[in-house]
Amino acid sequence: MKNRTSLRPMVLTAFFAALTAVLAQIQLPIGPVPFNLAVLGAFLAGMLLPPLWSAAAMGVYLALGACGIPVFAGFQGGPAALLGKTGGYAAGYLFIAGFTALAVKHSGRIPFVLAGMAAGLFVCYALGTVWFITVTGADVLSALGWCVFPFILPDAGKACAALLLGRAVNARLAKAGALG
């Protein structure tokens, strides 16, 4: 029984890293930063894993990409992809997952969870935008126009979808007695 308890978070961590890699490939190239669903994977990891494990899932995702496995949007991988213009946004997934998971753990109430998701997304946007500006030399307003403003509403939609799906999955697991 002890092995099952310690194995579950590791398996789920690997699952959410893989899910994020798959969701990253569902993309729409709209500019220098592609629109994709990887943020949904980070939100879902935060909804369904404890804080450390949710951040670990995103860390595994980033490590796989850094090693050259094509897990980033457009089947990109390797250090150049991670250090490229969108690498800061990918690193921000750690904060999205972690802040979401902290909000779920400490309250679980919808407004609190949404606030945690928004905080993680804000850090992701800030980190990613600073990195984008550093790599490309773009000015702040241009970077925000290319990399943040077009994504706010879609990312809010992903947060809401993850909230609904995560709560439904957690309720189903609790009903089945699988959360112990």
Legacy VTK file of the C-alpha trace (Angstrom):
# vtk DataFile Version 3.0
C-alpha trace
ASCII
DATASET POLYDATA
POINTS 180 float
0.000 0.000 0.000
2.870 2.387 0.747
4.326 1.861 -2.738
0.976 2.644 -4.377
0.717 5.897 -2.448
4.201 7.048 -3.449
3.854 5.852 -7.059
0.577 7.688 -7.813
1.958 11.246 -7.757
4.933 10.213 -9.882
2.687 8.619 -12.493
0.359 11.632 -12.510
3.341 13.967 -12.782
4.521 12.085 -15.871
0.965 12.080 -17.232
0.578 15.861 -16.910
4.006 16.474 -18.453
2.949 14.295 -21.412
-0.492 15.918 -21.608
1.098 19.366 -21.720
3.399 18.194 -24.528
0.399 16.956 -26.529
-1.614 20.119 -25.848
1.340 22.266 -26.971
0.993 20.767 -30.451
-2.593 21.964 -30.811
-1.645 25.384 -32.033
-2.561 28.316 -34.194
0.445 30.377 -35.320
-0.803 33.960 -34.952
2.474 35.821 -34.578
5.816 35.493 -32.843
4.202 33.494 -30.039
1.869 30.707 -31.214
-1.520 30.194 -29.630
-1.592 26.662 -28.194
-3.218 24.687 -25.415
-0.147 23.983 -23.250
-1.377 26.483 -20.659
-4.432 24.249 -20.219
-2.091 21.400 -19.253
-0.433 23.590 -16.623
-3.802 24.631 -15.197
-5.013 21.015 -15.105
-1.842 19.870 -13.352
-2.481 22.540 -10.729
-6.093 21.477 -10.323
-5.349 17.780 -9.919
-1.924 17.519 -8.276
-0.470 18.829 -5.011
1.661 21.992 -5.389
5.085 20.351 -5.480
3.971 17.632 -7.879
2.165 20.049 -10.205
5.290 22.191 -10.510
7.325 19.003 -10.954
5.091 18.002 -13.879
5.888 21.271 -15.611
9.563 20.852 -14.670
9.569 17.436 -16.339
7.923 18.980 -19.413
10.626 21.671 -19.555
13.435 19.166 -18.935
12.195 16.909 -21.733
12.162 19.869 -24.090
15.588 21.040 -22.953
16.981 17.564 -23.690
15.803 17.841 -27.284
12.545 15.940 -27.156
10.107 17.908 -29.365
7.502 18.721 -26.716
7.226 22.472 -27.267
4.776 24.058 -29.703
5.462 23.124 -33.308
7.331 19.981 -32.240
10.319 21.996 -31.109
12.823 20.868 -28.534
16.375 21.433 -27.413
18.137 24.207 -25.546
17.683 26.635 -28.439
13.901 26.243 -28.252
13.872 26.718 -24.492
16.204 29.696 -24.677
14.385 31.178 -27.679
11.806 33.938 -27.707
9.026 31.846 -26.126
11.127 30.077 -23.490
10.110 32.460 -20.729
6.456 31.655 -21.279
7.166 27.920 -21.136
9.082 28.430 -17.872
6.052 30.326 -16.589
4.046 27.087 -16.667
5.795 26.195 -13.399
4.074 29.172 -11.777
0.698 28.533 -13.378
0.645 24.964 -12.087
2.134 25.819 -8.694
-0.079 28.813 -7.910
-3.180 26.955 -9.059
-2.316 23.960 -6.893
-1.608 26.176 -3.873
-5.005 27.839 -4.265
-6.748 24.463 -4.552
-4.886 23.129 -1.523
-5.454 26.147 0.728
-9.054 26.913 -0.121
-10.532 25.141 -3.092
-13.232 27.819 -3.320
-13.808 28.943 -6.893
-12.889 32.642 -6.432
-9.698 31.709 -4.596
-8.713 29.137 -7.221
-9.398 31.611 -10.023
-7.230 34.158 -8.204
-4.417 31.595 -7.945
-4.763 30.834 -11.639
-4.676 34.547 -12.480
-1.592 35.065 -10.306
0.227 32.185 -11.995
-0.748 33.477 -15.416
0.417 36.988 -14.506
3.836 35.649 -13.470
3.973 33.598 -16.673
3.171 36.664 -18.770
5.694 38.807 -16.888
8.496 36.245 -17.076
7.751 35.446 -20.702
7.503 39.058 -21.786
10.762 40.048 -20.098
12.448 37.050 -21.734
10.885 37.859 -25.136
12.128 41.459 -24.922
15.607 40.280 -23.898
15.866 37.814 -26.785
14.241 39.886 -29.530
15.013 43.462 -28.515
11.343 44.393 -28.910
9.940 47.328 -26.959
7.541 46.670 -24.087
4.367 47.798 -25.850
5.096 45.731 -28.961
5.925 42.683 -26.853
2.685 43.023 -24.903
0.751 43.463 -28.142
2.267 40.342 -29.683
2.612 38.098 -26.644
0.079 39.018 -23.958
-2.973 40.983 -25.081
-4.144 38.438 -27.709
-3.834 35.639 -25.154
-5.663 37.048 -22.139
-9.197 35.970 -23.070
-8.222 32.563 -24.496
-6.086 31.841 -21.425
-8.955 32.899 -19.147
-11.123 30.427 -21.038
-8.505 27.706 -20.516
-8.453 28.529 -16.796
-12.239 28.211 -16.573
-12.193 24.947 -18.538
-9.479 23.553 -16.253
-11.416 24.678 -13.180
-14.582 22.916 -14.323
-12.810 19.796 -15.526
-10.540 19.600 -12.493
-13.418 19.950 -10.051
-15.423 17.313 -11.933
-12.506 14.868 -11.950
-11.768 15.469 -8.259
-15.453 14.960 -7.374
-15.549 11.762 -9.400
-12.360 10.458 -7.776
-13.640 11.350 -4.300
-16.908 9.534 -5.019
-14.993 6.485 -6.180
-12.751 6.639 -3.095
-9.654 7.041 -5.273
-8.244 10.133 -3.570
-6.863 8.517 -0.473
LINES 1 181
180 0 1 2 3 4 5 6 7 8 9 10 11 12 13 14 15 16 17 18 19 20 21 22 23 24 25 26 27 28 29 30 31 32 33 34 35 36 37 38 39 40 41 42 43 44 45 46 47 48 49 50 51 52 53 54 55 56 57 58 59 60 61 62 63 64 65 66 67 68 69 70 71 72 73 74 75 76 77 78 79 80 81 82 83 84 85 86 87 88 89 90 91 92 93 94 95 96 97 98 99 100 101 102 103 104 105 106 107 108 109 110 111 112 113 114 115 116 117 118 119 120 121 122 123 124 125 126 127 128 129 130 131 132 133 134 135 136 137 138 139 140 141 142 143 144 145 146 147 148 149 150 151 152 153 154 155 156 157 158 159 160 161 162 163 164 165 166 167 168 169 170 171 172 173 174 175 176 177 178 179
